[in-house]
Amino acid sequence: MRSYSPPLRPKALILEANTHFPPPYKFSLVSSPKNLSISANIARIQRGLFGCSLSYQVSFLMAFGYWLVSFTHKDALFLQQDLARAVGFTAPIHGRVLRIHGLARDDQPGHVDAS
């Protein structure tokens, strides 16, 4: 999917992150079974298995040129890098988010593995 180039590239994305998986953990429910019963789906959601984590969003969207510029409670704001720079951001904030959670790597402060 990373090789896919969408015909429309929004300048900004507002996404809700699954905070059951805090940075630096990456979680995504991209390939969810399509034929789950209603009760199985409710049970999955009650266990916190829905959506994707903030670290997954950062990793995925960096490949498309988006920077995380704001994260409040569970809402993430991503801007295309050129727009982020135009409005005054010099770097994405994902490193600060990791430090807030006490999870920044000592050898590379603020590093997020984008692989």
Secondary structure, 3 states (H helix, E strand, C coil): CCCCCCCCCCCEEEEECCCCCCCCCCCECCCCCCCCCHHHHHHHHHCCCCCECHHHHHHHHHCCCEEEEEEECCEEEEEEHHHHHHCCCCCCCHHHHHHHCCCCCCCCCCCCCCC
